[in-house]
Amino acid sequence: MASAQEQGGLAARLRELRANALGVYVTQRQLADALGISVPLVSSWENPGSPALPPEDRLQALARFYATPRSLDDHPHLIDVGELTKEEERVRRDLIDELGRLRDVGTAPPSGRRTGALGGRFYYFPDSLPVRIIGSRSSPYEVLPSPPSREALDAVRRLRDLVGDDAPRGVDAALDEFERYVDVVGVLRQLVALGWTRREKIDASDWNAIARVFDGGGVQYADPWHPNAVHSLWNGDMDAAVELHGHIRAENPGKDVRWMLDSEVTADDLTAGHVIVLGGTFSLFGGSSGPLDYLRRRLNLPVRPAFPEDDEYGGSIVVTLDSDGRPDMEGPDVEDHCPRFLIENGERVLDHRQPVLEYDVALLLRAPNPLNLTATVSICTGVFSRGTYGAVRALTDANLRTINEKYLSEHLDLTDFWMLMHVPVFSGPTGAQTLTPDLTRPFHRLRTSS
């Protein structure tokens, strides 16, 4: 059986509900009258030393009682479920789930191990459930080769007709040149095909430039019908997926851990076990259809991404707030958290023609899986891929994961929380590098769920 402390979790919550849930203090007699039971039975459920565990039907009744202050109108009683308002019904369902989980803790045998093989708790899953890591599928525009073609020319001409008089000067002459090029590109591609057998004699930079235009370079292997197809080329969050997949397998030897693309997710993937959503997939949490959106609607998150159409670098993560400044999914106010770029004279500084990113903004979330309450849902996402990788590394980096996990466990409920953080990005000689955020540093913490 679970320890006395674990069993006491339900008892303490029941005492708290009786004292605060309805806005007035409810006596054990009032509760007993509403449920049609004895006062000693109510008292036994709330005993801090050795509490009795209410059966499932009593938990359902308790949730219905505490769902609405109307339970005390005239005399203590249970409101019919069909008479509850939409908000009261939401409270009732949430209470059923919460009290049921606390009861399950009281009946579960103790786990012989509290940490994973690497000593961590956050990504240690002591049950037998599988883990699914879901990354975002890159668009064909970003992955597949796009040599000039008749289809592309026709599409551009249709765009020209749509824009009409607003088209840039010289566009018609450019289209005529494009058409002449398309007419001869077939001959040029034959030349490239012949050059494949002689490529070792061609300067490497020349061949790479040719291949990108006519043969797509290496990305033709993203074609799922190609004999050399590489499925992972489609994963827009592959850096984070590789890091996380290896870490979870190390913490949980022998566990079924797989990564997949959001386009491949089925209902079974979301209900079978633990779900970890990475990066761009979180952008789907705002109006898509399918299993992921079904999950999203049940998380009731006051956090969402925002990406303007006219600025690739203008994204942010928005927190919805109530009138008192607390996170609330339906609140009237918003708080924008934007990445920080290196700025000089009011302009973003460029390095290799790219703006220098100093801090990305990332979300780290853990919650019970609303589609399988024995499992969890986690989200690691940033405005850019840097933030996604940093949110993952916060609890996988061998140098910082211990102190980060300690901070989270001391200040938040590791089973149900979210945190926005700054993820540092360092510009090095070989490109920008993502640094692991130190969550004990106040600047790296932006906002939490509590």
C-alpha positions as CSV (number, residue, x, y, z in Angstrom):
1,M,0.0,0.0,0.0
2,A,1.0,3.7,-0.4
3,S,2.5,5.5,2.5
4,A,0.4,7.3,5.1
5,Q,1.5,10.6,3.7
6,E,0.4,9.6,0.2
7,Q,-2.9,8.3,1.5
8,G,-3.4,11.6,3.4
9,G,-3.4,13.5,0.1
10,L,-7.1,12.8,-0.6
11,A,-8.1,13.4,3.0
12,A,-6.4,16.8,3.0
13,R,-8.0,17.7,-0.3
14,L,-11.5,16.8,1.0
15,R,-10.9,18.9,4.1
16,E,-9.8,21.8,1.9
17,L,-12.9,21.5,-0.3
18,R,-15.2,21.5,2.6
19,A,-13.6,24.6,4.0
20,N,-13.2,26.7,0.8
21,A,-14.9,25.2,-2.3
22,L,-18.3,26.8,-2.0
23,G,-17.2,30.1,-0.6
24,V,-18.5,29.3,2.9
25,Y,-17.4,26.7,5.5
26,V,-19.4,23.5,5.1
27,T,-19.8,21.4,8.2
28,Q,-19.4,17.7,8.2
29,R,-23.1,17.4,9.2
30,Q,-24.2,19.5,6.1
31,L,-22.1,17.3,3.8
32,A,-23.4,14.1,5.4
33,D,-27.0,15.3,5.0
34,A,-26.4,16.2,1.3
35,L,-24.9,12.8,0.6
36,G,-27.3,10.8,2.8
37,I,-24.6,9.3,5.0
38,S,-23.3,9.5,8.6
39,V,-21.1,12.2,10.0
40,P,-18.5,9.6,11.2
41,L,-18.2,8.3,7.7
42,V,-17.4,11.8,6.4
43,S,-14.9,12.2,9.3
44,S,-13.2,8.9,8.4
45,W,-12.5,10.1,4.9
46,E,-10.9,13.3,6.2
47,N,-8.8,11.6,9.0
48,P,-5.2,12.9,8.5
49,G,-3.7,9.9,10.2
50,S,-5.3,6.9,8.7
51,P,-8.1,8.0,6.3
52,A,-10.7,5.7,4.8
53,L,-10.9,5.8,1.0
54,P,-14.3,6.8,-0.4
55,P,-15.7,4.4,-3.1
56,E,-16.0,5.7,-6.6
57,D,-19.7,6.5,-6.3
58,R,-19.1,8.7,-3.3
59,L,-16.4,10.6,-5.1
60,Q,-18.9,11.3,-7.9
61,A,-21.3,12.6,-5.3
62,L,-18.7,14.8,-3.6
63,A,-17.7,16.3,-7.0
64,R,-21.3,17.1,-7.7
65,F,-21.8,18.7,-4.3
66,Y,-18.7,20.9,-4.6
67,A,-19.4,21.9,-8.2
68,T,-21.9,24.6,-7.3
69,P,-22.8,26.8,-4.3
70,R,-26.4,26.0,-5.1
71,S,-25.8,22.7,-3.3
72,L,-26.5,24.7,-0.1
73,D,-29.6,26.6,-1.3
74,D,-32.5,26.0,1.1
75,H,-30.9,22.9,2.6
76,P,-27.7,20.8,1.7
77,H,-28.5,18.6,-1.3
78,L,-27.1,17.3,-4.6
79,I,-28.1,19.2,-7.7
80,D,-29.2,17.0,-10.6
81,V,-26.3,16.8,-13.2
82,G,-28.7,18.0,-15.9
83,E,-29.3,21.2,-14.0
84,L,-25.6,22.2,-13.8
85,T,-24.4,25.1,-15.8
86,K,-21.6,24.6,-18.3
87,E,-19.0,26.0,-15.9
88,E,-20.4,23.9,-13.0
89,E,-20.2,20.8,-15.1
90,R,-16.6,21.6,-16.0
91,V,-15.8,21.9,-12.2
92,R,-17.6,18.6,-11.5
93,R,-15.7,16.7,-14.2
94,D,-12.3,18.2,-13.0
95,L,-13.1,17.3,-9.4
96,I,-14.0,13.7,-10.4
97,D,-10.6,13.4,-12.2
98,E,-8.7,15.0,-9.4
99,L,-10.3,13.1,-6.5
100,G,-10.0,9.8,-8.5
101,R,-6.3,10.3,-9.0
102,L,-5.8,11.0,-5.3
103,R,-7.8,7.9,-4.4
104,D,-5.7,5.8,-6.9
105,V,-2.5,7.0,-5.1
106,G,-4.0,5.7,-1.8
107,T,-4.6,2.3,-3.3
108,A,-1.5,1.9,-5.4
109,P,1.5,-0.2,-4.2
110,P,4.6,1.8,-3.5
111,S,7.1,2.1,-6.3
112,G,10.4,0.5,-5.5
113,R,12.3,3.2,-7.4
114,R,11.8,7.0,-7.3
115,T,14.2,8.1,-10.0
116,G,15.3,6.8,-13.4
117,A,18.6,5.2,-14.3
118,L,20.3,8.6,-14.7
119,G,18.8,9.9,-11.4
120,G,16.1,12.1,-12.8
121,R,12.4,12.1,-12.0
122,F,10.8,14.3,-14.7
123,Y,11.5,11.9,-17.6
124,Y,11.3,8.8,-15.5
125,F,8.1,6.8,-16.2
126,P,8.0,3.8,-13.8
127,D,4.9,2.3,-15.4
128,S,4.7,0.0,-18.4
129,L,3.1,2.6,-20.7
130,P,4.7,3.7,-23.9
131,V,6.1,7.2,-24.7
132,R,5.4,9.0,-27.9
133,I,7.5,12.0,-28.9
134,I,5.6,14.1,-31.5
135,G,7.5,16.5,-33.7
136,S,6.2,18.8,-36.4
137,R,6.3,17.8,-40.1
138,S,8.1,20.4,-42.2
139,S,6.3,21.6,-45.3
140,P,7.2,20.3,-48.8
141,Y,8.3,23.9,-49.5
142,E,11.0,23.6,-46.9
143,V,12.1,20.1,-47.7
144,L,11.6,18.9,-51.2
145,P,13.7,20.2,-54.2
146,S,11.8,22.6,-56.4
147,P,13.6,23.0,-59.8
148,P,11.9,25.3,-62.3
149,S,9.0,23.6,-64.0
150,R,6.0,24.3,-66.2
151,E,3.7,23.8,-63.2
152,A,5.7,26.5,-61.3
153,L,5.5,28.9,-64.2
154,D,1.8,28.4,-64.6
155,A,1.3,29.0,-60.9
156,V,3.3,32.2,-61.0
157,R,1.3,33.5,-64.0
158,R,-1.9,32.9,-62.1
159,L,-0.4,34.8,-59.2
160,R,0.5,37.7,-61.6
161,D,-3.1,37.8,-62.8
162,L,-4.4,37.9,-59.2
163,V,-2.1,40.8,-58.2
164,G,-3.0,42.8,-61.3
165,D,-1.9,46.4,-61.5
166,D,-0.1,46.0,-58.1
167,A,2.5,43.7,-59.6
168,P,6.1,45.0,-59.4
169,R,7.6,46.7,-62.4
170,G,9.3,44.4,-64.8
171,V,7.5,41.3,-63.7
172,D,6.1,40.5,-67.2
173,A,9.6,40.6,-68.8
174,A,10.8,38.4,-65.9
175,L,8.0,35.9,-66.6
176,D,9.0,35.7,-70.3
177,E,12.6,35.0,-69.3
178,F,11.3,32.3,-66.9
179,E,9.3,30.7,-69.6
180,R,12.3,30.5,-71.9
181,Y,14.3,29.0,-69.1
182,V,11.6,26.4,-68.4
183,D,11.7,25.4,-72.1
184,V,15.4,24.6,-72.0
185,V,15.7,23.3,-68.4
186,G,15.0,19.7,-69.6
187,V,18.2,19.8,-71.7
188,L,20.1,21.2,-68.8
189,R,18.9,18.5,-66.5
190,Q,20.1,15.9,-69.0
191,L,23.5,17.6,-68.8
192,V,23.5,17.3,-65.0
193,A,22.5,13.7,-65.2
194,L,25.6,13.0,-67.4
195,G,27.7,15.1,-65.0
196,W,26.7,12.7,-62.1
197,T,29.1,10.1,-63.5
198,R,31.9,12.7,-63.7
199,R,31.2,14.6,-60.5
200,E,34.5,13.7,-58.9
201,K,36.2,15.8,-61.5
202,I,34.0,18.9,-60.8
203,D,34.8,21.4,-58.1
204,A,32.7,20.4,-55.0
205,S,31.2,23.9,-54.6
206,D,30.2,23.9,-58.3
207,W,28.6,20.5,-58.0
208,N,26.7,21.5,-54.8
209,A,25.4,24.6,-56.5
210,I,24.3,22.6,-59.6
211,A,22.7,19.9,-57.6
212,R,20.6,22.3,-55.5
213,V,19.1,23.8,-58.6
214,F,18.6,20.8,-60.8
215,D,18.6,17.8,-58.5
216,G,17.7,19.1,-55.1
217,G,21.0,18.3,-53.4
218,G,20.5,15.7,-50.6
219,V,16.9,16.7,-49.9
220,Q,15.5,14.4,-52.6
221,Y,15.9,11.7,-50.0
222,A,12.9,13.3,-48.2
223,D,10.8,11.7,-51.0
224,P,9.1,8.8,-49.3
225,W,9.2,6.8,-52.5
226,H,13.0,7.2,-53.0
227,P,15.1,4.1,-52.4
228,N,17.3,6.2,-50.1
229,A,14.4,7.9,-48.3
230,V,15.3,9.4,-44.9
231,H,12.1,9.8,-42.9
232,S,13.7,12.1,-40.3
233,L,14.3,14.8,-42.9
234,W,10.7,15.8,-42.5
235,N,11.0,16.3,-38.7
236,G,11.2,20.0,-38.1
237,D,12.1,19.3,-34.4
238,M,14.7,16.6,-35.0
239,D,17.4,18.2,-32.7
240,A,15.0,18.1,-29.8
241,A,13.6,14.7,-30.7
242,V,17.1,13.1,-30.8
243,E,18.1,14.6,-27.5
244,L,14.9,13.6,-25.8
245,H,14.5,10.1,-27.3
246,G,18.0,9.2,-26.1
247,H,17.6,10.6,-22.7
248,I,14.2,8.9,-22.0
249,R,15.6,5.6,-23.2
250,A,18.6,6.0,-20.9
251,E,16.3,6.9,-17.9
252,N,13.9,4.1,-18.7
253,P,15.8,1.1,-20.1
254,G,13.6,-1.2,-22.2
255,K,10.7,1.2,-22.4
256,D,8.8,1.6,-25.7
257,V,9.9,5.1,-26.8
258,R,9.2,6.4,-30.3
259,W,9.2,9.7,-32.2
260,M,6.7,10.5,-34.9
261,L,5.4,13.4,-37.0
262,D,2.2,15.2,-36.1
263,S,0.8,14.2,-39.5
264,E,1.1,10.5,-38.4
265,V,-0.5,10.8,-35.0
266,T,-3.6,8.6,-34.3
267,A,-6.0,8.5,-31.4
268,D,-4.3,5.4,-30.1
269,D,-0.9,7.2,-29.9
270,L,-2.5,9.8,-27.6
271,T,-4.5,7.4,-25.4
272,A,-1.9,4.5,-25.1
273,G,0.5,6.3,-22.8
274,H,2.7,9.3,-22.2
275,V,2.7,12.0,-24.9
276,I,5.4,14.6,-25.5
277,V,4.7,17.4,-28.0
278,L,7.6,19.2,-29.5
279,G,8.1,22.6,-31.2
280,G,6.1,23.6,-34.3
281,T,3.4,21.0,-33.5
282,F,2.3,23.4,-30.7
283,S,1.3,25.8,-33.5
284,L,-1.4,23.3,-34.4
285,F,-2.8,24.0,-30.9
286,G,-5.0,26.8,-32.2
287,G,-7.6,25.6,-34.7
288,S,-6.5,22.4,-36.5
289,S,-8.6,19.3,-36.6
290,G,-7.7,15.8,-35.6
291,P,-6.4,14.0,-32.5
292,L,-3.9,16.7,-31.5
293,D,-6.6,19.4,-31.5
294,Y,-8.9,17.1,-29.5
295,L,-6.2,16.8,-26.9
296,R,-5.4,20.5,-27.0
297,R,-9.0,21.5,-26.2
298,R,-8.9,19.4,-23.1
299,L,-5.8,20.9,-21.7
300,N,-7.5,24.3,-21.1
301,L,-4.2,26.2,-21.6
302,P,-4.0,30.0,-21.2
303,V,-0.9,29.9,-23.3
304,R,-0.7,30.1,-27.1
305,P,1.8,30.9,-29.9
306,A,1.3,34.0,-32.1
307,F,2.9,34.3,-35.5
308,P,2.3,37.4,-37.7
309,E,2.0,36.7,-41.4
310,D,4.3,39.6,-42.4
311,D,7.3,39.0,-40.1
312,E,9.1,35.6,-39.9
313,Y,10.9,36.8,-36.8
314,G,8.0,38.5,-35.1
315,G,6.5,35.5,-33.3
316,S,5.8,35.4,-29.6
317,I,4.1,33.3,-26.9
318,V,0.9,34.9,-25.5
319,V,-0.5,34.3,-22.0
320,T,-4.2,35.2,-21.4
321,L,-4.8,36.8,-18.1
322,D,-7.8,37.6,-15.9
323,S,-8.5,41.2,-14.6
324,D,-6.1,40.5,-11.7
325,G,-3.2,39.5,-13.9
326,R,-3.5,35.7,-13.3
327,P,-3.3,33.2,-16.2
328,D,-6.9,32.4,-17.3
329,M,-7.8,30.8,-20.6
330,E,-10.9,33.1,-21.0
331,G,-9.3,36.2,-19.4
332,P,-9.7,39.6,-21.1
333,D,-6.0,40.6,-21.0
334,V,-2.9,39.2,-22.7
335,E,0.8,39.3,-22.0
336,D,3.2,39.0,-24.9
337,H,6.6,37.2,-24.5
338,C,8.8,37.9,-27.4
339,P,12.3,36.6,-28.3
340,R,15.2,39.0,-27.9
341,F,17.4,40.0,-30.8
342,L,20.7,41.9,-30.8
343,I,19.7,45.5,-31.7
344,E,21.9,48.4,-32.8
345,N,20.5,51.8,-33.8
346,G,17.0,50.4,-33.7
347,E,17.6,47.6,-36.2
348,R,18.3,43.9,-35.8
349,V,22.0,43.1,-36.2
350,L,22.6,40.5,-39.0
351,D,25.2,37.7,-39.0
352,H,25.5,35.7,-42.2
353,R,22.3,37.6,-43.4
354,Q,20.3,36.3,-40.4
355,P,19.2,38.4,-37.4
356,V,21.2,37.6,-34.3
357,L,19.0,35.9,-31.7
358,E,20.1,36.3,-28.1
359,Y,17.1,34.7,-26.2
360,D,14.3,32.6,-27.5
361,V,11.1,32.2,-25.5
362,A,10.0,28.6,-24.7
363,L,7.2,26.8,-23.0
364,L,7.7,23.7,-20.8
365,L,4.5,22.0,-19.6
366,R,3.6,18.8,-17.8
367,A,0.0,17.8,-17.1
368,P,-2.1,14.6,-16.7
369,N,-3.1,13.2,-20.0
370,P,-6.8,14.0,-20.3
371,L,-7.3,11.1,-22.6
372,N,-5.6,8.6,-20.2
373,L,-5.3,9.8,-16.6
374,T,-2.7,7.2,-15.7
375,A,-0.3,8.9,-18.2
376,T,1.1,12.4,-18.8
377,V,1.3,15.1,-21.5
378,S,4.4,17.2,-21.8
379,I,5.0,20.2,-24.2
380,C,8.4,21.6,-25.1
381,T,8.2,24.4,-27.6
382,G,9.8,27.7,-28.5
383,V,9.0,30.6,-30.8
384,F,12.0,29.2,-32.8
385,S,13.5,25.7,-32.8
386,R,16.2,27.1,-30.4
387,G,13.5,27.5,-27.7
388,T,12.2,24.0,-28.3
389,Y,15.7,22.5,-27.9
390,G,16.4,24.6,-24.8
391,A,13.1,23.5,-23.2
392,V,14.1,19.9,-23.7
393,R,17.7,20.4,-22.6
394,A,16.5,22.1,-19.3
395,L,15.8,18.6,-18.0
396,T,18.2,16.5,-20.0
397,D,21.5,18.4,-19.9
398,A,23.8,16.5,-17.6
399,N,25.2,19.8,-16.2
400,L,22.0,21.5,-15.3
401,R,19.1,19.0,-15.2
402,T,19.6,18.2,-11.5
403,I,19.4,21.8,-10.3
404,N,16.6,22.6,-12.7
405,E,14.5,19.7,-11.6
406,K,15.2,20.5,-8.0
407,Y,14.0,24.1,-8.5
408,L,10.8,22.9,-10.3
409,S,10.0,20.4,-7.6
410,E,10.4,23.0,-4.8
411,H,8.3,25.6,-6.5
412,L,5.8,23.9,-8.7
413,D,3.8,20.7,-8.9
414,L,5.9,18.5,-11.2
415,T,2.8,16.6,-12.2
416,D,0.8,19.6,-13.4
417,F,2.4,22.9,-14.3
418,W,3.7,25.1,-17.1
419,M,6.6,27.6,-17.3
420,L,7.7,30.1,-19.9
421,M,11.5,30.6,-20.0
422,H,14.2,32.5,-21.8
423,V,16.6,30.2,-23.7
424,P,20.0,31.7,-24.4
425,V,21.5,31.5,-27.9
426,F,25.2,32.0,-28.5
427,S,26.6,33.1,-31.9
428,G,29.7,31.0,-32.5
429,P,32.1,30.8,-35.4
430,T,30.3,27.8,-36.9
431,G,26.7,29.1,-36.3
432,A,24.3,29.9,-33.5
433,Q,24.3,27.5,-30.5
434,T,21.5,26.9,-28.1
435,L,22.5,27.0,-24.4
436,T,20.6,25.3,-21.6
437,P,18.6,27.7,-19.4
438,D,19.4,27.7,-15.7
439,L,16.0,27.8,-14.1
440,T,17.5,29.0,-10.8
441,R,18.3,32.3,-12.5
442,P,15.3,34.7,-12.3
443,F,15.9,36.2,-15.7
444,H,15.5,32.8,-17.4
445,R,12.1,32.4,-15.8
446,L,9.3,34.5,-17.4
447,R,6.0,33.2,-16.1
448,T,4.6,30.1,-14.4
449,S,1.2,28.6,-14.0
450,S,1.2,29.3,-10.2
